[in-house]
Amino acid sequence: MKLEYIVKSDNLYKNVNEVLLHEFKFSNRLLVKVIKNNCVYLNNQLCNTRSTIKKEDIITVDLGYEEDNSNIIPTKMNLNIVYEDEWLLILNKPAGIAIHPSCQHFDNSLSNGLSYYFNLIGLKKKIRPINRLDFHTSGLCVFAKCEYIQEMLSKEMISHDFVKEYTCIVEGFLSSKEGQLSFPIARKPSSIIEREVPADGHGQMSITNYRVLKEFKDDSGNKYSLVRCVLETGRTHQIRVHFSHIGHPLLGDSLYGNASVLVPGQALCCTKLSFFHPISNEEICFEIPFPVSYILHFT
C-alpha cells in the first residue's frame, strides 16, 4: 500500500513536502500523520520532507501502517463483494442491515462484518465507508482501505466526480416523467432522525435528477412508478424526502409515507456508482440490477 512519484526533468517542486501536497494531494492533517508515523522515503531512505529533490529521485509514502480497529467487534457474515483491490472495496449491501454499529446494531452491522474480513486478510485498518446507505436501502457501498483513499474519494464527492445512481419505486404516476427536484432539506425540529423540506425555505439545497423507467399497478389497481435517480447532492434521506414532498413517497417508506406489506422498508437501491480510482486515475463504473423481489407483486 505505497504511493510512488519519480521526479521528472521538468520538475516544479523544491522538496519532498511539495510533492506530497501537490502531486499526491495530501491534506495538511494527513501529511502530519504520515510524517509522524515515519512513512515518507526518498530513494528508499526515511527522509525529512523538507529534503530537496532532483531529477529521477523517487519519493515513496508507505500507507500500510497499522491502525487500532478494536472499537468495532468483528462478526463473521457473508459479504457480497463486487470489487476489491489493495486500496478499496465495493459491497452490495442488502436491505435490513446498518452500515455502522449502534446501540441497536452493536455487533451485526456491515462494519462488523468488514472488521472480521479485514482481520481475516491481515489488514489492520479502520472501517471507512464512503457513501452511506440507510438501514432499509440496499445497493453499492464503497469502503476505503486507508485514510488517504477516504480523503481522495471524499474530494470527488465534493467535485461531483463521484456519481451515485439510485433506483426506487414511488407511489403513483408522476406527471413529469423526467425532471429535477430541487428543494432545500433540513432536520425536522421535532426529530433527531427525520428530515423535511422546510416551509421557510431554509436548509441545505439538494438536487435530485430523476427519470421514470416504468409504470405499473398492483392487484388492487394502486399505481406505482419505477424511477432512476442521479444525485447532485448527498443529503440525509434526500430521495425519500424529495419524493414525499411532491406527493409520491417511496413504496414502504414508513417515515415519509406509508408502510407496505409488499416490501420490508423503502424500495430504494443504489444501483450504479462511478468514480475515478485515486491511484490509477481511471474511471471505474459498477452497476447492479434493481432487486427483483421489489417488483414481483406488480403487473
Residue pairs with C-beta under 8 A, 6 or more apart in sequence:
1 62
1 63
1 64
1 86
1 87
1 145
1 146
2 60
2 61
2 62
2 63
2 64
3 24
3 60
3 61
3 63
3 148
3 279
4 58
4 59
4 60
4 61
5 19
5 23
5 24
5 58
5 59
5 60
6 56
6 57
6 58
6 59
7 13
7 19
7 53
7 54
7 55
7 56
7 57
7 58
7 59
8 55
9 55
11 53
11 54
11 55
13 19
13 22
13 23
13 53
14 52
14 53
15 49
15 50
15 51
15 52
15 53
16 40
16 42
16 47
16 48
16 49
16 50
16 51
16 53
16 59
17 31
17 49
17 50
19 53
19 59
20 26
20 31
20 34
20 40
20 49
20 59
20 61
21 31
24 61
24 148
25 152
25 155
26 34
26 148
26 151
27 151
30 147
30 148
30 151
31 49
33 147
34 40
34 61
34 63
35 49
37 65
38 46
39 61
39 62
39 63
39 65
40 46
40 47
40 49
40 59
40 60
40 61
41 47
41 59
41 60
41 61
41 62
42 51
42 53
42 57
42 58
42 59
42 60
43 57
43 58
44 58
44 60
53 59
63 146
63 147
63 148
64 146
66 124
66 125
67 124
67 125
67 126
68 126
69 115
69 118
69 124
69 125
69 126
69 127
72 101
72 111
72 112
72 115
72 127
73 101
73 106
73 107
73 112
73 115
74 112
74 115
74 116
74 118
74 119
75 107
75 108
75 112
75 113
75 115
75 116
76 113
76 116
77 108
77 112
77 113
77 116
79 91
79 110
79 113
79 114
79 117
80 91
80 92
80 93
80 94
81 89
81 90
81 91
82 90
82 91
82 92
82 140
82 286
82 288
83 89
83 90
83 284
83 286
84 90
86 145
87 144
87 145
87 146
87 149
87 277
87 278
87 279
88 130
88 142
88 143
88 144
88 145
88 149
88 153
88 277
89 142
89 143
89 145
90 140
90 141
90 142
90 143
90 273
90 286
91 110
91 114
91 140
91 141
91 143
92 138
92 139
92 140
92 141
92 288
93 99
93 110
93 133
93 137
93 138
93 139
93 140
93 141
93 270
94 138
95 135
95 136
95 137
95 138
95 264
95 265
95 269
95 291
96 135
96 136
96 264
96 265
97 105
97 108
97 109
97 110
97 135
98 104
98 105
98 108
98 109
98 110
98 135
99 109
99 110
99 111
99 129
99 132
99 133
99 141
100 109
100 111
100 129
100 132
101 107
101 109
101 111
101 112
102 109
110 129
110 141
111 127
111 129
114 127
114 143
115 127
118 124
118 125
118 127
123 145
125 145
125 146
126 147
127 143
128 143
128 144
128 145
128 146
128 147
128 149
128 150
129 141
129 142
129 143
130 141
130 142
130 143
130 144
130 150
130 153
130 154
130 157
130 162
131 140
131 141
131 142
131 157
131 162
131 164
131 234
131 270
131 273
132 141
133 139
133 141
133 270
134 237
134 240
134 266
134 268
135 265
136 252
136 264
136 265
136 266
136 268
137 265
137 266
137 268
137 269
137 270
138 268
138 269
138 270
138 291
139 166
139 268
139 269
139 270
139 271
139 288
140 270
140 271
140 272
140 273
140 286
140 288
141 270
142 153
142 273
142 275
144 150
144 153
148 278
149 278
149 279
152 278
153 162
153 275
153 278
156 162
156 275
156 276
156 278
157 234
160 232
161 275
161 276
162 273
162 274
162 275
163 230
163 272
163 273
163 274
163 275
164 230
164 231
164 234
164 270
164 272
164 273
165 228
165 229
165 230
165 231
165 270
165 271
165 272
165 273
165 287
166 228
166 229
166 230
166 231
166 239
166 268
166 269
166 270
166 271
167 213
167 226
167 227
167 228
167 229
167 268
167 269
167 271
167 290
168 226
168 227
168 229
168 239
168 243
168 250
168 251
168 266
168 267
168 268
168 269
169 224
169 225
169 226
169 227
169 250
169 251
169 263
169 267
169 294
169 295
170 224
170 225
170 227
170 243
170 248
170 249
170 250
170 251
171 222
171 223
171 224
171 248
171 249
171 250
171 251
171 257
171 258
172 223
172 224
172 225
172 247
172 248
173 215
173 223
173 225
174 212
174 225
174 227
174 246
174 248
177 211
177 212
178 210
178 211
178 212
179 209
179 210
180 207
180 208
180 209
180 210
181 207
181 208
181 209
181 210
181 242
181 243
181 245
181 246
182 205
182 206
182 207
182 208
183 197
183 206
183 241
183 242
183 245
184 197
184 198
184 201
184 202
184 203
184 204
184 205
184 206
185 195
185 196
185 197
185 203
185 204
185 206
185 235
185 236
185 237
185 238
185 241
185 242
186 195
186 196
186 197
186 198
186 202
186 203
186 204
187 194
187 195
187 196
188 194
188 195
188 196
193 255
194 237
194 255
194 256
195 235
195 236
195 237
195 241
196 241
196 245
197 203
197 241
197 242
197 245
204 233
204 235
205 233
206 233
206 235
206 238
206 241
206 242
207 231
207 232
207 233
208 229
208 230
208 231
208 232
208 238
208 239
208 242
209 229
209 230
209 231
209 232
210 227
210 228
210 229
210 230
211 227
211 228
212 225
212 226
212 227
213 226
213 227
213 228
214 225
214 226
215 223
215 224
215 225
215 226
216 223
216 224
216 225
216 226
216 295
216 298
216 299
217 223
217 224
217 298
217 299
218 224
218 262
218 297
218 298
218 299
219 297
219 299
224 251
224 298
225 248
226 290
226 295
227 243
228 271
229 239
231 238
231 239
235 241
237 255
237 256
239 250
239 268
240 249
240 250
240 253
240 255
240 256
240 266
240 268
241 256
243 249
243 250
243 256
244 250
244 253
244 256
244 257
249 256
249 257
249 258
250 256
250 257
250 266
250 267
250 268
251 257
251 260
251 262
251 263
251 266
251 267
251 294
252 258
252 259
252 260
252 262
252 263
252 264
252 265
252 266
252 267
253 265
253 266
253 268
254 265
262 294
262 297
263 293
263 294
267 294
269 288
269 290
269 291
269 294
271 287
271 288
271 289
271 290
272 285
272 286
272 287
272 288
273 285
273 286
273 287
274 283
274 284
274 285
274 286
275 283
275 284
276 282
276 283
276 284
277 283
277 284
